[in-house]
Amino acid sequence: MNNDFRNSTTCSFIFVAISLISPFSIKAKAVVSSNINAVKQHQTLDVASSVAVLMPPDAYSTVMQDPTKPDETTPKQQFNGKTLVWNDEFNGTGKPDASKWSFENGFQRNHEDQWYQADNAYLDGKGALLLEARKERVINPNYQSGSSDWKQNRQYAEYTSASMQSKYIYKYGTVLVRAKIPTASGSWPAIWQVGNTWEWPLGGEIDILESYPSGGAPAIHANYCWGSDKRWSGNWQSKVVPMDNYISKDKDWASKYHIWRLDWTSDSLKIYIDDELINEISTSKTVNGNGGGAPSGGGMNPFSNTVADFGDLIWLNLALGGDNGGSIDNSAFPMKYYIDYVRVYQ
């Protein structure tokens, strides 16, 4: 820092409004001392220009941001050389935008304990989407006594939650999701993608986030899945990070928002948490097996292909228990999964 700039800041004022110089309209206010009149006008301008030099434009999106609250800044139109093509900032109140999202209903997969219903997804009026898991009994209208189908042999569901899928479909680009996840036992929040053309897993699955126990301890998972030679059975490349890795560095980690990111090109896929690379794979490794009798998709690559209209949907859900979620802590309800935004850049 040069001496002229240091001397100009010795006058008794605290800061200038970054919003005056930020191209991203950060909602910051000027804080000025009662002695501001002692500061010459040109000195104030010098400070503003010096701050602009010291802080690159991208820094404006994070400065003065409370990590426990939604980001109130205007979305960046550019990110790493890509342009924003689709997003939902979840502003306002009421239900999520029905033109952007659809919802699952009932029991769905993995022997999970929750009954999915759209009522458990809502905007909180503070800039976030909430997927809320509740301990409440609902009747299973598909119940059949003595059925071997787990979706039908349960007369009731003891819990409800929400699962939603984007109506937007894309192939290649960067996805950013800023979220604050529940960590209570039994919770299974996820951000994931599946292809729209072939049956699972031949259409591919990308788990940008899953959180459930591994070896009896809470963990974060990032996975890629594609088809094998056995129908409805996938090849996986998975990465498991014990949650203690994060909490040992920041005891408040679980109470903060974090940015999950997927970079997807025809050559590779990379999953990040807060800019830390978690799982990377070359698409040269993700060619499907023969599919075990599936009608289509065998021998294809769900992550690198030229199939017309092929792409992925983005899923957000909060599951409970089931095959992976672990024992459900009934004292932790309602469990709340906060999503600040979903953004796609290409």
TILUM-670010 format. One record per atom (N, C-alpha, C): x, y, z; residue in three letters. Coordinates in steps of 0.02 Angstrom, whole numbers, padded with zeros to 5 digits, always signed. Layout:
XYZALA ...
This chain:
+00043-00059+00000MET +00000+00000+00000MET +00045+00062+00000MET +00032+00110-00046ASN +00075+00168-00049ASN +00058+00217+00007ASN +00105+00262+00023ASN +00097+00307+00080ASN +00041+00357+00070ASN +00031+00380+00007ASP -00023+00428-00005ASP -00090+00398+00014ASP -00100+00336-00004PHE -00164+00303+00012PHE -00170+00293+00087PHE -00115+00273+00120ARG -00118+00263+00192ARG -00134+00329+00227ARG -00102+00384+00206ASN -00114+00448+00238ASN -00185+00472+00229ASN -00213+00458+00169SER -00281+00482+00156SER -00332+00446+00199SER -00314+00387+00224THR -00362+00349+00264THR -00356+00362+00338THR -00308+00406+00358THR -00302+00420+00430THR -00357+00465+00455THR -00392+00501+00410CYS -00449+00540+00431CYS -00502+00493+00458CYS -00544+00520+00504SER -00588+00475+00542SER -00651+00458+00504SER -00645+00414+00455PHE -00704+00382+00426PHE -00687+00308+00419PHE -00737+00268+00418ILE -00726+00196+00422ILE -00723+00162+00354ILE -00771+00174+00312PHE -00771+00139+00248PHE -00815+00177+00198PHE -00812+00159+00136VAL -00856+00187+00085VAL -00902+00134+00061VAL -00956+00155+00030ALA -01006+00107+00007ALA -00979+00070-00053ALA -00965+00007-00044ILE -00940-00032-00101ILE -00992-00034-00156ILE -01056-00027-00137SER -01108-00029-00188SER -01101+00027-00238SER -01066+00082-00220LEU -01057+00137-00267LEU -01011+00119-00324LEU -00966+00071-00312ILE -00917+00054-00364ILE -00924-00017-00389ILE -00967-00057-00357SER -00972-00127-00377SER -01018-00135-00437SER -00995-00171-00488PRO -01039-00185-00545PRO -01090-00237-00528PRO -01088-00267-00469PHE -01134-00320-00452PHE -01185-00298-00400PHE -01191-00234-00388SER -01243-00206-00345SER -01245-00237-00276SER -01187-00243-00244ILE -01186-00271-00177ILE -01225-00225-00131ILE -01266-00257-00089LYS -01309-00218-00045LYS -01271-00199+00019LYS -01220-00156+00011ALA -01182-00132+00068ALA -01195-00058+00076ALA -01193-00034+00136LYS -01205+00037+00149LYS -01141+00070+00174LYS -01134+00134+00158ALA -01077+00172+00182ALA -01082+00181+00257ALA -01025+00175+00289VAL -01022+00189+00361VAL -00973+00246+00370VAL -00995+00303+00390VAL -00953+00363+00392VAL -00955+00393+00462VAL -00899+00416+00485SER -00896+00445+00553SER -00922+00516+00553SER -00932+00541+00613SER -00958+00610+00620SER -00910+00662+00596SER -00846+00643+00585ASN -00796+00691+00563ASN -00784+00687+00488ASN -00833+00661+00450ILE -00823+00653+00379ILE -00810+00719+00344ILE -00836+00773+00371ASN -00826+00838+00339ASN -00752+00858+00337ASN -00713+00826+00379ALA -00641+00842+00380ALA -00604+00810+00322ALA -00638+00766+00287VAL -00605+00730+00232VAL -00619+00767+00167VAL -00567+00780+00130LYS -00576+00815+00066LYS -00608+00768+00015LYS -00646+00798-00029GLN -00682+00759-00078GLN -00636+00716-00120GLN -00579+00743-00141HIS -00534+00705-00184HIS -00504+00646-00147HIS -00497+00651-00080GLN -00470+00596-00042GLN -00519+00538-00041GLN -00584+00553-00034THR -00634+00500-00036THR -00633+00464-00102THR -00626+00501-00156LEU -00622+00470-00222LEU -00560+00427-00228LEU -00504+00452-00197ASP -00443+00412-00200ASP -00453+00345-00165ASP -00489+00345-00107VAL -00500+00284-00071VAL -00541+00235-00113VAL -00594+00261-00144ALA -00637+00218-00184ALA -00599+00186-00241ALA -00558+00227-00275SER -00520+00199-00331SER -00468+00150-00308SER -00439+00163-00249SER -00389+00117-00223SER -00420+00051-00204SER -00481+00053-00173VAL -00516-00009-00156VAL -00530-00049-00220VAL -00550-00013-00273ALA -00565-00047-00336ALA -00504-00081-00364ALA -00445-00050-00355VAL -00384-00080-00379VAL -00365-00141-00338VAL -00373-00134-00272LEU -00353-00189-00228LEU -00398-00249-00233LEU -00461-00240-00251MET -00509-00294-00252MET -00530-00308-00324MET -00516-00367-00351PRO -00538-00384-00418PRO -00614-00387-00421PRO -00643-00377-00480PRO -00716-00375-00485PRO -00750-00436-00454PRO -00722-00497-00463ASP -00754-00557-00437ASP -00760-00554-00361ASP -00716-00516-00328ALA -00718-00514-00255ALA -00781-00480-00229ALA -00812-00438-00269TYR -00871-00403-00246TYR -00928-00450-00229TYR -00928-00511-00257SER -00983-00557-00246SER -00980-00588-00177SER -00924-00583-00142THR -00918-00616-00078THR -00903-00568-00020THR -00880-00507-00035VAL -00861-00463+00019VAL -00922-00447+00063VAL -00911-00446+00129MET -00962-00429+00178MET -01022-00476+00176MET -01015-00534+00148GLN -01070-00582+00143GLN -01072-00625+00206GLN -01130-00630+00237ASP -01138-00672+00296ASP -01146-00744+00274ASP -01099-00789+00292PRO -01101-00858+00268PRO -01160-00898+00294PRO -01195-00872+00344THR -01253-00908+00371THR -01318-00887+00338THR -01314-00838+00293LYS -01375-00811+00262LYS -01371-00814+00186LYS -01428-00809+00152PRO -01427-00808+00078PRO -01386-00749+00052PRO -01358-00759-00006ASP -01318-00708-00041ASP -01367-00660-00075ASP -01364-00596-00056GLU -01410-00547-00083GLU -01383-00510-00144GLU -01324-00528-00166THR -01295-00493-00224THR -01327-00517-00289THR -01324-00475-00339THR -01349-00492-00405THR -01307-00548-00435THR -01337-00599-00466PRO -01297-00654-00494PRO -01247-00630-00546PRO -01188-00658-00543LYS -01138-00643-00595LYS -01163-00668-00663LYS -01156-00626-00713GLN -01174-00647-00780GLN -01120-00688-00814GLN -01059-00683-00787GLN -01002-00721-00813GLN -00969-00759-00756GLN -00946-00820-00771PHE -00909-00859-00723PHE -00860-00903-00759PHE -00796-00892-00746ASN -00743-00933-00777ASN -00750-00938-00853ASN -00766-00881-00884GLY -00771-00879-00956GLY -00837-00904-00984GLY -00884-00921-00941LYS -00950-00945-00963LYS -01003-00894-00946LYS -01060-00899-00980THR -01115-00851-00972THR -01174-00884-00935THR -01205-00848-00891LEU -01264-00872-00855LEU -01321-00885-00904LEU -01346-00947-00907VAL -01398-00965-00954VAL -01463-00985-00920VAL -01460-01004-00856TRP -01520-01024-00820TRP -01506-01018-00746TRP -01555-00995-00707ASN -01545-00990-00635ASN -01611-00983-00600ASN -01610-00997-00536ASP -01665-00982-00491ASP -01634-00958-00426ASP -01652-00896-00407GLU -01625-00865-00346GLU -01670-00876-00286GLU -01728-00903-00296PHE -01775-00921-00242PHE -01794-00861-00199PHE -01804-00804-00231ASN -01827-00745-00196ASN -01903-00747-00189ASN -01928-00711-00139GLY -02000-00706-00129GLY -02025-00757-00079GLY -02091-00768-00082THR -02123-00815-00036THR -02167-00863-00077THR -02195-00912-00043GLY -02240-00959-00077GLY -02203-01019-00104GLY -02230-01047-00157LYS -02203-01108-00186LYS -02149-01092-00237LYS -02104-01140-00250PRO -02054-01130-00304PRO -02088-01120-00371PRO -02051-01090-00417ASP -02077-01074-00484ASP -02095-01137-00522ASP -02159-01147-00535ALA -02183-01207-00568ALA -02161-01211-00641ALA -02139-01155-00669SER -02114-01157-00738SER -02043-01183-00740SER -02011-01187-00681LYS -01941-01210-00679LYS -01933-01278-00646LYS -01982-01299-00605TRP -01973-01359-00564TRP -02036-01403-00565TRP -02024-01468-00561SER -02078-01516-00549SER -02061-01554-00485SER -02111-01591-00458PHE -02103-01622-00393PHE -02120-01697-00395PHE -02085-01734-00353GLU -02102-01805-00345GLU -02155-01812-00291GLU -02189-01869-00293ASN -02241-01882-00243ASN -02236-01954-00220ASN -02241-01965-00155GLY -02244-02032-00128GLY -02176-02063-00114GLY -02176-02129-00104PHE -02113-02166-00096PHE -02080-02172-00165PHE -02014-02166-00166GLN -01980-02165-00231GLN -01923-02215-00239GLN -01873-02214-00195ARG -01813-02254-00208ARG -01775-02268-00143ARG -01731-02317-00146ASN -01684-02332-00092ASN -01717-02349-00025ASN -01779-02373-00028HIS -01816-02392+00033HIS -01818-02335+00084HIS -01819-02274+00059GLU -01818-02216+00103GLU -01883-02210+00143GLU -01879-02176+00200ASP -01935-02174+00247ASP -01984-02117+00233ASP -01963-02067+00196GLN -02006-02009+00187GLN -02057-02020+00130GLN -02113-01984+00137TRP -02162-01977+00084TRP -02151-01909+00052TRP -02133-01908-00012TYR -02121-01844-00045TYR -02187-01810-00062TYR -02188-01744-00050GLN -02246-01704-00068GLN -02224-01632-00079GLN -02257-01598-00126ALA -02237-01531-00145ALA -02244-01481-00088ALA -02290-01494-00040ASP -02302-01447+00014ASP -02241-01435+00057ASP -02191-01480+00055ASN -02133-01472+00097ASN -02077-01430+00065ASN -02091-01401+00008ALA -02043-01356-00025ALA -02075-01287-00029ALA -02039-01237-00002TYR -02067-01169-00003TYR -02011-01118+00001TYR -02027-01056-00020LEU -01980-01000-00016LEU -01991-00965+00051LEU -01935-00950+00085ASP -01941-00924+00154ASP -01948-00849+00158ASP -01947-00813+00102GLY -01953-00741+00103GLY -01889-00705+00120GLY -01835-00743+00131LYS -01770-00713+00147LYS -01718-00730+00094LYS -01740-00758+00038GLY -01694-00772-00016GLY -01674-00845-00022GLY -01710-00890+00011ALA -01691-00961+00008ALA -01752-01005-00006ALA -01737-01061-00037LEU -01785-01116-00043LEU -01774-01162+00016LEU -01828-01184+00048LEU -01823-01234+00101LEU -01855-01299+00079LEU -01818-01353+00086LEU -01845-01420+00083LEU -01849-01443+00155LEU -01909-01454+00179GLU -01919-01467+00250GLU -01944-01538+00261GLU -01907-01575+00301ALA -01928-01642+00321ALA -01966-01637+00387ALA -02024-01670+00391ARG -02067-01666+00450ARG -02084-01736+00475ARG -02092-01740+00540LYS -02116-01802+00569LYS -02192-01797+00573LYS -02224-01829+00525GLU -02297-01828+00522GLU -02320-01890+00484GLU -02373-01920+00506ARG -02398-01981+00475ARG -02445-01964+00418ARG -02434-01996+00361VAL -02480-01990+00304VAL -02498-02060+00281VAL -02558-02067+00255ILE -02582-02131+00230ILE -02553-02145+00161ILE -02531-02206+00151ASN -02506-02227+00086ASN -02565-02252+00044ASN -02586-02214-00007PRO -02644-02235-00046PRO -02630-02297-00089PRO -02567-02316-00095ASN -02549-02375-00135ASN -02541-02437-00092ASN -02560-02433-00029TYR -02549-02489+00018TYR -02586-02552-00004TYR -02550-02607-00003GLN -02578-02673-00015GLN -02549-02721+00036GLN -02591-02746+00080SER -02569-02791+00132SER -02537-02853+00102SER -02478-02871+00127GLY -02444-02931+00104GLY -02404-02922+00041GLY -02402-02861+00013SER -02364-02850-00049SER -02289-02857-00036SER -02253-02882-00086SER -02180-02887-00081SER -02146-02822-00102SER -02184-02775-00127ASP -02157-02711-00149ASP -02156-02663-00090ASP -02096-02639-00073TRP -02090-02596-00014TRP -02131-02532-00020TRP -02144-02510-00081LYS -02184-02449-00090LYS -02258-02461-00076LYS -02277-02524-00074GLN -02348-02541-00064GLN -02362-02575+00003GLN -02311-02605+00035ASN -02325-02642+00096ASN -02320-02599+00159ASN -02309-02535+00151ARG -02310-02488+00208ARG -02378-02453+00208ARG -02416-02463+00261GLN -02483-02432+00265GLN -02478-02356+00274GLN -02425-02336+00308TYR -02415-02264+00321TYR -02343-02245+00307TYR -02333-02181+00296ALA -02267-02151+00300ALA -02266-02109+00364ALA -02213-02115+00402GLU -02208-02078+00465GLU -02174-02010+00457GLU -02149-01997+00396TYR -02113-01934+00383TYR -02133-01908+00314TYR -02127-01843+00305THR -02135-01812+00239THR -02075-01768+00223THR -02063-01758+00159SER -02009-01714+00136SER -02024-01694+00064SER -01973-01666+00030ALA -01983-01641-00038ALA -01926-01661-00084ALA -01943-01672-00147SER -01895-01686-00200SER -01918-01650-00263SER -01873-01611-00294MET -01892-01572-00353MET -01839-01578-00407MET -01862-01574-00469GLN -01818-01582-00527GLN -01828-01522-00573GLN -01773-01499-00602SER -01777-01443-00648SER -01811-01465-00713SER -01851-01420-00741LYS -01878-01431-00808LYS -01827-01411-00860LYS -01776-01377-00838TYR -01721-01358-00882TYR -01674-01417-00890TYR -01653-01429-00952ILE -01607-01484-00968ILE -01547-01454-01003ILE -01488-01475-00983TYR -01428-01447-01013TYR -01375-01501-01023TYR -01327-01487-01065LYS -01269-01531-01075LYS -01207-01488-01080LYS -01159-01500-01036TYR -01095-01465-01031TYR -01105-01394-01002TYR -01061-01377-00957GLY -01063-01312-00925GLY -01043-01318-00852GLY -01059-01265-00815THR -01044-01262-00743THR -01109-01251-00705THR -01120-01291-00654VAL -01177-01283-00609VAL -01150-01260-00541VAL -01181-01207-00514LEU -01165-01183-00447LEU -01228-01188-00405LEU -01223-01220-00347VAL -01278-01223-00300VAL -01251-01203-00231VAL -01279-01149-00205ARG -01259-01127-00137ARG -01312-01153-00089ARG -01291-01192-00040ALA -01339-01226+00003ALA -01312-01234+00074ALA -01358-01240+00121LYS -01343-01255+00191LYS -01381-01319+00208LYS -01344-01370+00226ILE -01374-01436+00231ILE -01389-01456+00304ILE -01441-01497+00314PRO -01452-01526+00381PRO -01401-01582+00392PRO -01380-01589+00454THR -01330-01640+00470THR -01354-01689+00523THR -01417-01684+00544ALA -01443-01730+00595ALA -01443-01801+00569ALA -01437-01849+00614SER -01437-01919+00594SER -01502-01936+00557SER -01494-01972+00502GLY -01552-01991+00462GLY -01565-01946+00403GLY -01537-01885+00404SER -01548-01840+00347SER -01503-01860+00289SER -01529-01849+00228TRP -01493-01870+00167TRP -01506-01817+00113TRP -01478-01757+00121PRO -01487-01705+00070PRO -01445-01720+00009PRO -01470-01698-00049ALA -01434-01712-00111ALA -01444-01657-00162ALA -01392-01650-00205ILE -01395-01611-00267ILE -01369-01659-00320ILE -01409-01676-00369TRP -01386-01727-00416TRP -01417-01717-00485TRP -01391-01753-00533GLN -01414-01748-00602GLN -01422-01818-00632GLN -01470-01825-00677VAL -01477-01886-00716VAL -01494-01867-00788VAL -01475-01911-00835GLY -01488-01898-00905GLY -01562-01908-00922GLY -01583-01878-00976ASN -01654-01877-00994ASN -01672-01928-01049ASN -01624-01969-01071THR -01638-02009-01131THR -01642-02084-01117THR -01594-02112-01082TRP -01593-02184-01071TRP -01609-02200-00998TRP -01632-02261-00986GLU -01649-02281-00918GLU -01587-02280-00874GLU -01600-02273-00808TRP -01545-02273-00760TRP -01513-02342-00757TRP -01446-02346-00753PRO -01397-02291-00750PRO -01365-02274-00817PRO -01395-02300-00872LEU -01365-02288-00937LEU -01366-02214-00956LEU -01414-02177-00928GLY -01416-02105-00940GLY -01368-02066-00897GLY -01335-02101-00850GLY -01285-02068-00807GLY -01316-02037-00745GLY -01276-02033-00693GLU -01295-01998-00631GLU -01234-01962-00606GLU -01244-01899-00587ILE -01191-01858-00557ILE -01216-01834-00489ILE -01186-01857-00436ASP -01204-01835-00369ASP -01157-01779-00348ASP -01178-01718-00360ILE -01137-01660-00341ILE -01131-01657-00265ILE -01185-01675-00232LEU -01185-01679-00159LEU -01230-01736-00137LEU -01205-01776-00092GLU -01247-01818-00048GLU -01215-01815+00021GLU -01256-01815+00072SER -01230-01814+00140SER -01266-01869+00180SER -01228-01919+00198TYR -01253-01973+00241TYR -01194-02009+00272TYR -01205-02051+00322PRO -01148-02081+00357PRO -01107-02129+00314PRO -01043-02131+00330SER -00997-02180+00301SER -00956-02209+00358SER -00958-02274+00367GLY -00923-02304+00422GLY -00948-02281+00489GLY -01012-02262+00492GLY -01043-02240+00554GLY -01033-02167+00571GLY -00997-02131+00529ALA -00983-02060+00542ALA -01012-02017+00486ALA -01036-01957+00501PRO -01063-01913+00449PRO -01012-01900+00395PRO -01034-01896+00332ALA -00988-01887+00276ALA -01021-01852+00218ALA -00980-01822+00176ILE -01001-01791+00114ILE -00979-01837+00057ILE -01024-01848+00008HIS -01010-01892-00048HIS -01015-01854-00113HIS -00972-01872-00161ALA -00975-01846-00229ALA -00963-01904-00276ALA -01011-01918-00321ASN -01009-01980-00359ASN -01024-01970-00433ASN -00998-02016-00474TYR -01017-02023-00544TYR -01039-02095-00555TYR -01092-02104-00594CYS -01117-02171-00608CYS -01136-02176-00681CYS -01119-02233-00712TRP -01139-02247-00781TRP -01154-02321-00788TRP -01178-02343-00846GLY -01204-02410-00853GLY -01152-02465-00857GLY -01173-02524-00835SER -01130-02583-00837SER -01160-02634-00885SER -01136-02696-00880ASP -01164-02750-00921ASP -01225-02782-00888ASP -01242-02759-00828LYS -01300-02785-00792LYS -01353-02731-00789LYS -01414-02748-00808ARG -01467-02698-00810ARG -01480-02670-00740ARG -01491-02605-00736TRP -01506-02568-00675TRP -01450-02576-00622TRP -01390-02586-00646SER -01332-02589-00602SER -01277-02546-00632SER -01248-02501-00593GLY -01202-02453-00620GLY -01129-02464-00602GLY -01086-02434-00641ASN -01016-02425-00624ASN -01009-02358-00588ASN -00970-02356-00534TRP -00966-02296-00493TRP -00894-02274-00484TRP -00885-02208-00482GLN -00824-02179-00454GLN -00847-02131-00400GLN -00832-02149-00338SER -00858-02112-00281SER -00802-02083-00239SER -00816-02027-00208LYS -00770-01996-00161LYS -00808-01981-00097LYS -00780-02003-00041VAL -00810-01991+00024VAL -00763-01948+00066VAL -00790-01894+00093VAL -00751-01849+00136VAL -00786-01847+00204VAL -00753-01871+00257PRO -00784-01866+00324PRO -00802-01794+00340PRO -00861-01784+00367MET -00881-01715+00383MET -00835-01684+00435MET -00804-01725+00475ASP -00758-01699+00525ASP -00699-01662+00493ASP -00683-01679+00429ASN -00630-01643+00394ASN -00646-01569+00389ASN -00710-01553+00382TYR -00731-01483+00376TYR -00742-01452+00446TYR -00775-01489+00490ILE -00791-01462+00555ILE -00729-01452+00598ILE -00678-01494+00587SER -00616-01485+00626SER -00581-01420+00608SER -00593-01395+00548LYS -00564-01331+00526LYS -00609-01272+00542LYS -00675-01285+00546ASP -00723-01233+00559ASP -00781-01264+00597ASP -00784-01252+00663LYS -00835-01283+00704LYS -00905-01263+00684LYS -00912-01206+00648ASP -00977-01182+00627ASP -00993-01202+00555ASP -00956-01248+00527TRP -00964-01266+00456TRP -01036-01285+00440TRP -01067-01324+00482ALA -01135-01349+00468ALA -01188-01294+00470ALA -01173-01238+00501SER -01222-01184+00505SER -01214-01133+00449SER -01167-01146+00403LYS -01153-01100+00349LYS -01173-01127+00281LYS -01184-01080+00235TYR -01194-01099+00165TYR -01127-01117+00134TYR -01129-01163+00086HIS -01070-01183+00049HIS -01089-01189-00025HIS -01040-01182-00069ILE -01053-01184-00141ILE -01029-01250-00169ILE -01077-01289-00192TRP -01062-01350-00228TRP -01060-01335-00303TRP -01010-01360-00337ARG -01000-01342-00407ARG -00983-01403-00449ARG -01012-01406-00508LEU -00994-01457-00558LEU -00969-01422-00620LEU -00909-01440-00643ASP -00884-01420-00708ASP -00888-01481-00754ASP -00927-01475-00808TRP -00939-01531-00853TRP -00921-01511-00924TRP -00872-01546-00953THR -00854-01538-01023THR -00859-01606-01056THR -00849-01607-01121SER -00851-01671-01157SER -00793-01716-01138SER -00742-01687-01105ASP -00682-01725-01087ASP -00679-01746-01014ASP -00712-01709-00970SER -00705-01724-00899SER -00762-01695-00859SER -00767-01720-00796LEU -00814-01693-00747LEU -00775-01681-00683LEU -00790-01624-00649LYS -00756-01607-00587LYS -00807-01579-00538LYS -00806-01606-00477ILE -00851-01583-00424ILE -00810-01548-00371ILE -00833-01489-00350TYR -00798-01448-00301TYR -00845-01432-00243TYR -00816-01421-00184ILE -00850-01390-00128ILE -00809-01329-00108ILE -00840-01270-00112ASP -00805-01208-00095ASP -00737-01204-00130ASP -00736-01220-00194ASP -00677-01217-00237ASP -00625-01271-00223ASP -00640-01318-00179GLU -00595-01374-00166GLU -00616-01433-00210GLU -00573-01457-00253LEU -00589-01513-00297LEU -00598-01576-00256LEU -00656-01609-00264ILE -00672-01668-00225ILE -00667-01732-00267ILE -00695-01730-00329ASN -00696-01790-00370ASN -00691-01770-00443ASN -00646-01801-00479GLU -00635-01786-00550GLU -00631-01850-00589GLU -00659-01850-00650ILE -00656-01910-00692ILE -00651-01889-00765ILE -00614-01928-00804SER -00611-01918-00876SER -00669-01955-00908SER -00702-01925-00957THR -00758-01958-00990THR -00735-02017-01033THR -00669-02024-01042SER -00645-02083-01077SER -00658-02147-01036SER -00674-02138-00971LYS -00686-02195-00927LYS -00759-02210-00917LYS -00805-02170-00946THR -00875-02174-00928THR -00920-02202-00983THR -00893-02243-01026VAL -00933-02275-01078VAL -00974-02331-01047VAL -01039-02332-01062ASN -01083-02383-01035ASN -01063-02453-01058ASN -01077-02503-01015GLY -01074-02572-01037GLY -01132-02586-01084GLY -01146-02650-01095ASN -01198-02666-01145ASN -01269-02656-01118ASN -01276-02642-01054GLY -01341-02626-01026GLY -01382-02685-01004GLY -01358-02745-01015GLY -01393-02805-00990GLY -01463-02813-01016GLY -01474-02796-01079GLY -01541-02804-01108GLY -01583-02741-01109GLY -01556-02686-01087ALA -01593-02622-01091ALA -01607-02606-01164ALA -01664-02574-01179PRO -01682-02560-01249PRO -01635-02513-01285PRO -01601-02469-01249SER -01556-02421-01281SER -01507-02395-01230SER -01453-02365-01254GLY -01403-02335-01210GLY -01341-02377-01199GLY -01345-02442-01213GLY -01287-02484-01206GLY -01230-02462-01252GLY -01169-02460-01227GLY -01112-02439-01267GLY -01106-02365-01279GLY -01154-02326-01254MET -01152-02254-01262MET -01118-02222-01202MET -01101-02157-01209ASN -01069-02121-01154ASN -01117-02068-01129ASN -01143-02074-01068PRO -01192-02025-01044PRO -01163-01957-01028PRO -01097-01952-01026PHE -01065-01889-01008PHE -01028-01857-01067PHE -01027-01890-01123SER -00994-01862-01182SER -01023-01895-01244SER -01068-01860-01278ASN -01100-01888-01337ASN -01129-01832-01380ASN -01150-01849-01439THR -01180-01801-01486THR -01253-01818-01499THR -01285-01854-01454VAL -01355-01873-01462VAL -01399-01811-01458VAL -01442-01802-01508ALA -01485-01743-01510ALA -01530-01740-01449ALA -01535-01682-01419ASP -01579-01668-01362ASP -01560-01704-01298ASP -01502-01737-01297PHE -01480-01769-01235PHE -01457-01715-01186PHE -01473-01725-01122GLY -01450-01680-01071GLY -01470-01705-01002GLY -01452-01666-00951ASP -01465-01684-00882ASP -01516-01638-00850ASP -01556-01666-00805LEU -01599-01628-00760LEU -01563-01620-00694LEU -01576-01566-00659ILE -01547-01553-00594ILE -01598-01569-00540ILE -01579-01609-00491TRP -01624-01631-00438TRP -01601-01602-00371TRP -01649-01582-00330LEU -01638-01561-00261LEU -01686-01601-00218LEU -01661-01635-00167ASN -01706-01672-00124ASN -01677-01682-00055ASN -01721-01695-00007LEU -01702-01712+00061LEU -01735-01778+00078LEU -01695-01832+00076ALA -01720-01898+00094ALA -01707-01912+00168ALA -01738-01966+00192LEU -01730-01986+00262LEU -01720-02061+00266LEU -01671-02082+00306GLY -01662-02153+00319GLY -01648-02193+00257GLY -01685-02246+00247GLY -01676-02288+00189GLY -01610-02326+00189GLY -01586-02341+00130ASP -01526-02383+00124ASP -01463-02349+00150ASP -01459-02283+00146ASN -01397-02248+00163ASN -01403-02196+00218ASN -01462-02170+00230GLY -01469-02112+00274GLY -01454-02124+00347GLY -01458-02187+00369GLY -01444-02202+00439GLY -01505-02195+00483GLY -01494-02205+00548SER -01548-02201+00598SER -01574-02129+00603SER -01639-02121+00602ILE -01670-02055+00602ILE -01676-02028+00672ILE -01651-01968+00683ASP -01655-01934+00747ASP -01723-01898+00752ASP -01770-01928+00788ASN -01837-01899+00792ASN -01840-01834+00831ASN -01786-01818+00867SER -01785-01755+00904SER -01763-01696+00861SER -01743-01710+00799ALA -01714-01657+00757ALA -01764-01625+00709ALA -01827-01644+00714PHE -01876-01617+00667PHE -01904-01551+00691PHE -01922-01508+00642PRO -01914-01517+00570PRO -01842-01509+00548PRO -01821-01549+00500MET -01754-01541+00471MET -01761-01495+00410MET -01715-01447+00405LYS -01720-01396+00352LYS -01658-01394+00309LYS -01669-01399+00245TYR -01617-01397+00193TYR -01627-01332+00154TYR -01579-01285+00160TYR -01585-01219+00129TYR -01546-01218+00063TYR -01577-01195+00010ILE -01543-01185-00053ILE -01550-01112-00072ILE -01493-01078-00078ASP -01492-01007-00092ASP -01504-00994-00167ASP -01470-01032-00209TYR -01479-01024-00281TYR -01454-01085-00318TYR -01478-01091-00380VAL -01452-01139-00428VAL -01437-01099-00492VAL -01375-01104-00517ARG -01355-01066-00577ARG -01319-01111-00625ARG -01334-01103-00689VAL -01301-01142-00742VAL -01267-01093-00789VAL -01203-01106-00801TYR -01163-01065-00847TYR -01138-01108-00905TYR -01139-01079-00965GLN -01112-01115-01024GLN -01071-01067-01066GLN 
